[in-house]
Amino acid sequence: MPTSIEDLADEAESRTQPTLDALVALSRQASTFSTAITGAFKAAVVGGRRFETVLNALSLKLAGIALDRALQPISNVIGNAIGSAFTGIGGGPLKPFARGGIVGAPTVFPIRGSLGVAGEAGAEAVLPLARGSDGRLGVAGGGGQPMVVNFHVTSPDAGSFTRSEAQVTAMLARAVGRGRRGL
């Protein structure tokens, strides 16, 4: 089956997004670096500080930037671990799904003494379960409220209504079928 242009565009975007993110991060780091250098030379010229003192301060600033960058992956892991530990307790990033919802990104959650992952291969739906009157567990419906559907037929006379009765019956049957599917 041929791949559509939209699929190719989505795939190209998903493959180039990490590179774009890396370039944005690099641009931020370059901006921070240039700000540090500019500030150091400004301090030397305007502040009257010795050039050696300014270079020492600049090297400390650059070392701090490099250390922040090197520790970022560790910080992310620790932050995610703490967030996962508090998920469900109320102290962390908690998103309730009592009424259902969509998990659009990989999400770790506790399940029976282990950890589960949802959304790792794309969006996934969370559907609340409920027991029916027969005791069986299944996906909760639309709240148990009966639905009223009005179907109006306008016809110039009884004869034309009789002639279109099969068509009207088929339209009504299709509408009922869609309603049962939740469409």
N, C-alpha and C positions, 0 to 999 in steps of 0.2 A: 504494500500500500504506500503510495507516495506521501512524503511528509509535506504538510502545508507550510506556507510562508510564515504564518503566525507561530507554528511550532519551531521553525528554524530561528526566527527572531527571538523567541523565548529562550531557546537553548544557547544562542549566542550571547544574550544578555546574562544568563546565569553563569556562563563560562568566563565572561569578562568582568563580572561584578567584583570578584576578589582582587583583580588587578586594579580596578578603579578605586576600590577601598584602600589598597596599599598606596596608590598614588596620592590620594587625599591625605592619608596619614603622613606620608613623606613630605607633602607640601606644608602640613602643620609643623612638622619637625624643622623644616628649613626656615620657616617663619620664626620659630622660637630661637633657632640658632642665630639668625640675622639680627633679631632683637637683642640677644645677649651681646653680640659683638658690637652693635651700634651703641648700646648702653655703656659698654666698657670704654670705648673710645671717647664717648661723650664725657664720661667721668674723668678721663685723663685730660681732655682739653679744657672743659668748662670747670670741673671741680678742682683742678690743680693737683690731682693725685699723681704720684710717680708712676711711670709707665710699667715698671716691674710689678708694682702693687696691682695695677689694673689687669695685667696679664695673669697674675696669680688668681685674682677674682674671676676672670674669664674662664680659666682652666677649671676652677671649682664649679662654676656654673655649667660648663659643658660636661663635666664628669657627672653632675647631678642629672642632667638631661639623659645621658647615656644609661645611668643606673635606673632611672624611672622607666626607660624603654625596655631594659633587660628584665626588670621585675614585673612588667605588665602581664605576661602570661601567667605567672604565679599568682598575681593578684586576681586575675580573672578566675582561675581555678578555685582559689579560696573563696572568692565571692559567690561563685556558682554553688559550691559545696554548702556554704552557710545558707544561701537562699533555698537550696533543696531541702536542707535539714529543717528549716522552719516552715516549708510549704505544708499547709494543712494544720499547722498549730496556730496560725493567726499572727505570727510575728514577722513573716516574710512576704514575698510576692505571692499573694493568695488570690486566685481567681475562682470564684464559685461556679460550679456547673450544675447546680440543682435543677435548673430549667433547661439544661443542654447548652451547647455552644460548639465553636469550631476551634480546633487546635491547629494553628497555621505554621508553627515552627517546632523543631524537636523540643519536647518537654519531658522532663523526668518526673515521675511520681511514685510514691510508695504503693506497693500492692502485695499483700499477704507475706510480709516479712522480707520482701525483696524490692527491687526497683523496676518499674516499667518505663517504656518510652512511647510517646504518641507523637504523631506529626513528623516522624523522621523521613518519610517518603512523600511528603506533601500534606495538604490539609486533611484533617480527619474530624469527624463529627462525634460529639459526646451526646448520647441520647439517654434521658432519664428512664428508668424502668419502673413499672408498677404492676401490682398483682390485680388480675381481673376478678370478676365475680366467681369464676370457676377455680380461682386459686393459682392459675398459671402466671408466671412472670413474663412480662413482655414490654415492649416500648410503649410508653405512656402516650395516649392519644391527645386529642385537642381539648381536654378538660371535661369530657363527658356531657357537654351541653348538646341537646338536640339541635339540629340545624333545620331551619325552615327555608325552603326554596320556592319561590313563586315563579311560575312559568306562564307567561301571557301569550296568547295566540289571538291575533287580529285577523278577521276574515270578513269579506263583504257579505257572504251569505252562507247558509248551512251546507250547500252543495260544494262550494269550494273548500270548506273545512273537511268534508268527507273525502274529497279527492286528495287532500294533502295530509290526511291522518297518518299514513305510513311514514311520511317524511318527519312529521312532528314527533311521532313515537320514537323514531331512530335518534332524533336530536336529544330528546329527553333521556333516552337510555345512555347516550354518550355522556351527557352531563352528570348523571348519577354515577357512572363508572369513574369519571374524573374525580368526583367528590369522594368516592371510596378510596382512591389512591392518594388523596390529599393534594391534588393539583387544583 
